[in-house]
């Protein structure tokens, strides 16, 4: 296992909700990352944003880790949930909110 894989594994396992994204939650650097940030902020869930643009190894490493070709990538309780399209669809169907609830992750009650 590579150092980058260990780093990703550690982040995913030690944070309830992790978003691997381009940019930061305050300054998303791509539209897809920005959309997921908006959804997570709306739902009111605490999450850690990790900027893959800061490190080329990390940017490739997260794709290898999840076997998913695109970024952003959302993990909840150590499990890969999906990218922008999946998150948006789950949010629109209220599935994202119930997924967080099922996993025991607190969300804002009005979401």
C-alpha positions in Angstrom: 0.0 0.0 0.0 1.4 3.4 -0.9 1.7 6.3 1.4 -1.0 8.2 -0.5 -3.3 5.2 -0.1 -2.6 5.1 3.6 -3.3 8.9 3.8 -6.7 8.5 2.0 -7.6 5.4 4.0 -6.9 7.2 7.2 -8.9 10.3 6.2 -11.9 8.2 5.1 -11.9 6.0 8.2 -11.3 8.8 10.8 -13.8 11.4 9.5 -17.6 10.7 9.4 -18.0 12.6 6.1 -15.1 13.4 3.8 -15.3 15.2 0.4 -12.3 14.8 -1.9 -12.7 17.9 -4.1 -11.0 20.4 -6.4 -10.4 23.4 -4.2 -11.7 23.9 -0.7 -15.2 24.1 0.8 -14.7 27.9 1.0 -13.3 28.2 -2.6 -14.3 25.3 -4.8 -12.2 25.2 -8.0 -14.7 23.4 -10.2 -18.4 23.5 -10.7 -19.0 19.9 -9.7 -17.1 20.3 -6.4 -19.0 23.5 -5.8 -22.4 21.8 -6.3 -21.6 19.1 -3.8 -20.4 21.7 -1.3 -23.7 23.6 -1.7 -25.7 20.4 -1.2 -23.7 19.4 2.0 -23.9 23.0 3.3 -27.7 23.0 2.7 -28.2 19.6 4.4 -26.1 21.0 7.2 -23.7 18.1 7.7 -20.2 18.6 9.1 -17.6 17.3 6.7 -14.0 17.6 5.9 -13.0 18.9 2.5 -9.7 17.7 1.0 -8.2 19.6 -1.9 -6.9 17.1 -4.5 -5.4 20.0 -6.5 -2.8 20.4 -3.8 -1.1 17.1 -4.7 -1.0 15.3 -8.0 -0.4 11.9 -6.2 -3.6 12.5 -4.2 -5.6 13.5 -7.3 -4.7 10.2 -8.9 -4.6 8.2 -5.7 -8.3 9.0 -4.8 -9.4 7.7 -8.3 -7.4 4.5 -7.7 -8.7 4.2 -4.1 -12.4 4.3 -5.1 -12.0 2.9 -8.6 -14.0 6.0 -9.7 -12.7 8.2 -12.5 -14.0 11.7 -11.4 -13.7 14.2 -8.6 -15.4 15.2 -6.3 -15.9 12.0 -4.3 -18.0 11.8 -1.1 -17.3 9.3 1.6 -19.7 8.7 4.6 -18.5 6.5 7.5 -15.7 5.0 5.4 -17.9 4.2 2.4 -17.7 5.8 -1.0 -21.1 7.3 -1.8 -20.5 8.8 -5.2 -19.6 11.8 -7.3 -21.5 15.0 -8.2 -24.3 13.4 -10.3 -25.0 10.7 -7.7 -25.0 13.1 -4.8 -27.3 15.6 -6.6 -29.7 12.8 -7.5 -29.7 11.4 -4.0 -30.3 14.9 -2.6 -33.2 15.6 -5.0 -34.8 12.3 -4.0 -34.2 12.9 -0.2 -32.0 9.8 -0.2 -28.9 11.7 0.8 -30.5 13.0 3.9 -31.8 9.6 4.9 -28.4 8.1 4.1 -26.8 10.4 6.6 -29.5 9.6 9.1 -29.1 5.8 8.6 -25.3 6.2 9.2 -25.8 8.3 12.3 -24.5 11.5 10.9 -26.2 14.6 12.2 -27.9 16.9 9.7 -29.9 20.1 10.1 -33.5 19.3 10.8 -35.0 21.6 8.2 -33.1 20.1 5.3 
